[in-house]
């Protein structure tokens, strides 16, 4: 399995032994519904259309214009328009649907995914899989309890670049990896305050808000590609692009549990515009075995590190590797930093990762970024944000999945859901 540690691979194989009674043969068609087609979801529609063994049964979006656009994409390719659905519950009630893609705003990811697995659907879930830490454990539990396939949308796990870098790291080319770093550096611009307005025509905004708090008003700044800067709906930089690079940092470091100590700093450097998150963060995650993972983001710079806006560095006892999900890695060896093996302009894993999901729906093997992989990586997103909000060093118990003698920080591991959108806990 590409990009997985040995323990993750073994765990995934064991989990794959749980096969649903209605398991399909490798030659059968997968009936798919895509939920949320405003951005990334439309890309998944296009990827699904490249597979002759996938039939798009329905398109679901609370915005009628998004649904119609995706429906037209299917029609141009297949000559028929799938059912256009506003409410995802209709998709989950449809016994003809085998699997769903969930590409909604973050606050809807886990509530829809858990319900989908309870309804017998396999799930391709966009990153971050969870909006708060506790949701990650519920996703793992639901996948096991209902024998479902869940693929997390960290597509570099399926890239040839990752496979080749993984082979070198596991061979020990840079020695034992003791520290890894993830970064995301790009220039964001943020909107100025605007007055509340009417809900756009064709939008079911109450359903879009769903489990988040809702006072009955609509503000354009909290909708349509800008929602990630508000905690009710998104996770800021660390939970936007951050999950990709954090996931790869954990993969390269080879850690298979949660950290035991987290420290974080963040602030606002660029004071223009409004947002509920810092525009820079520096988080250090310390593991019981002595390894360290560092995450850095800068949302106010037009330049990255080592030539990449998103990337990783893996520091070993004999050298280091620079890696980027843009399709690049390069090894540097010894104190003189002699160049070793590398790869540039490689594939970034988008179609391969989706294909891996479809293949696993049919074979019932576990995918490369299953629920447990997703939880361990997305957990770092949430632990880092909690440490930033708490403003102090936090100590974490990986087995109990709670902070050590810190009830205040524990409260931030979960959230309150607007009825009727609670997730059953336990599932």
C-alpha positions, -999 to +999 in steps of 0.1 A: +000+000+000+016+032-011+027+057+014+017+037+045+039+026+074+041-011+081+017-009+111-009+011+090-006-014+062-011-044+085-040-026+102-056-018+069-053-054+058-069-067+089-097-042+086-101-053+050-111-088+062-145-073+072-164-076+040-200-064+035-225-091+026-233-073-006-197-071-018-194-066-055-173-086-079-144-068-096-163-065-128-194-048-114-204-012-118-201+012-088-232+035-085-219+068-072-234+100-058-213+132-054-224+154-025-212+190-028-201+200-063-192+237-060-154+232-063-134+201-056-166+180-059-170+190-096-135+177-102-145+144-086-174+142-111-150+146-139-127+120-125-156+096-120-165+100-157-131+086-167-140+052-152-163+030-174-172+010-142-186+040-124-221+053-130-231+086-114-266+081-101-271+115-085-256+149-079-264+166-046-259+202-037-278+228-017-271+253-045-292+245-076-267+262-099-239+240-088-259+208-092-271+218-127-236+226-138-223+192-126-253+175-142-245+191-175-209+178-172-222+142-168-247+147-197-220+159-221-199+128-213-225+101-208-255+114-227-278+113-197-283+136-167-282+121-132-309+129-106-302+164-091-308+163-053-308+192-028-309+172+005-282+146+010-306+124+031-323+115-002-290+101-015-285+081+017-320+066+014-314+055-022-306+018-021-292+020-056-262+041-044-231+021-035-207+049-026-207+087-021-181+115-025-184+141+002-169+175-009-189+199+012-176+226+036-157+211+066-185+213+092-205+188+071-178+162+064-182+139+094-220+143+099-226+132+063-199+105+062-211+088+094-247+088+082-235+075+049-217+046+064-247+038+087-267+037+055-244+011+039-225+035+016-187+036+011-173+071+014-146+092-004-142+121+021-125+153+013-099+167+037-100+174+065-121+143+074-131+159+107-141+194+117-131+187+154-109+160+169-137+138+183-153+134+148-121+115+137-126+088+162-163+085+153-153+081+116-129+053+125-155+036+147-183+039+120-160+025+093-153-006+115-188-011+128-205-009+094-177-025+074-173+005+051-146+017+029-135+053+037-109+071+017-095+104+029-088+130+002-051+134+008-043+124-028-005+124-026-008+091-007-014+076-041+012+094-061+042+077-078+063+105-062+053+094-028+059+057-036+094+064-048+102+086-019+087+061+005+110+033-009+141+054-002+130+065+032+122+029+043+156+018+029+172+043+053+188+065+027+189+095+051+192+073+082+166+073+109+141+101+105+140+120+137+121+152+127+098+163+100+085+196+089+054+206+070+048+241+056+021+260+037+030+295+026+009+316+003-005+351+000-041+352+011-064+382+007-094+386+030-127+403+024-137+435+041-169+435+063-202+436+044-238+439+055-261+409+058-280+402+026-307+380+011-299+343+004-289+338-032-317+323-054-317+285-055-298+281-023-310+262+007-289+281+032-305+266+063-294+231+051-260+245+041-255+258+077-267+224+090-250+215+123-234+250+128-250+277+149-275+297+129-292+331+138-313+332+106-291+357+088-270+354+057-237+371+051-218+368+018-185+367+036-194+334+053-204+316+021-191+306-013-154+298-010-148+321+020-163+300+047-130+283+057-120+315+077-148+310+102-147+283+129-184+274+126-177+261+091-139+256+085-105+253+100-084+281+087-050+276+070-040+246+092-072+228+082-073+241+046-042+231+027-026+221+060-040+185+061-021+176+029+013+186+042+007+175+078-004+141+066+028+138+046+049+150+075+035+122+097+040+097+069+077+107+064+083+107+102+068+072+105+047+079+136+016+058+141+000+074+171-009+109+185+017+132+200+021+136+238+030+173+239+019+202+216+030+238+216+017+264+192+021+301+183+000+322+160-008+358+153-021+384+128+006+401+108-016+413+079-044+431+095-064+437+063-098+419+060-117+398+085-111+362+096-113+341+128-079+325+124-043+337+126-024+344+094+007+326+107+011+295+129+041+275+142+032+242+159+055+216+174+042+181+181+063+159+204+060+121+203+066+097+232+094+080+211+113+113+210+104+123+174+092+158+165+069+171+138+068+208+131+041+227+111+044+262+098+020+284+078+023+319+066-007+333+048+008+367+041+038+358+019+039+353-019+068+329-015+074+294+000+103+274+013+128+255-010+108+268-039+074+254-029+043+269-013+035+235+002+061+211+012+079+189+037+114+183+050+124+149+065+155+152+087+174+119+093+206+110+111+225+109+077+208+134+056+175+150+047+148+150+020+128+179+007+094+167-005+065+186-020+030+175-030+036+195-061+053+164-074+089+168-062+115+153-039+153+156-035+177+139-011+207+156+005+233+135+022+260+142+048+273+174+062+282+187+028+246+182+016+256+161-014+226+156-037+212+121-038+182+107-057+153+130-066+122+135-088+107+166-102+074+174-120+059+141-109+022+133-107+002+146-078-021+117-073-055+131-080-069+105-104-049+076-088-063+083-053-099+083-066-093+052-086-078+035-055-111+043-038-132+028-066-110-003-067-114-008-030-152-004-031-151-033-055-124-055-039-132-046-002-096-040+005-087-010+026-076+022+007-042+039+012-058+067+033-083+049+054-102+062+084-074+055+109-048+072+087-072+102+083-078+105+120-041+104+130-033+131+105-064+153+109-059+150+147-028+170+143-047+198+127-071+200+157-045+195+184-024+224+169-054+247+167-064+238+203-029+246+215-030+279+197-063+288+213-053+276+247-020+296+246+000+271+266+018+238+263-007+210+262+000+174+272-020+147+255-028+110+263-029+092+229-047+061+243-075+080+260-075+107+233-079+135+258-056+160+274-039+154+307-057+171+336-070+199+313-108+200+312-107+234+294-087+220+265-108+188+265-139+209+257-123+220+224-119+184+212-156+184+203-184+209+197-222+214+200-243+205+170-275+222+159-304+198+160-311+175+143-276+172+129-258+156+159-235+127+153-244+097+175-216+092+201-208+063+202-218+056+166 
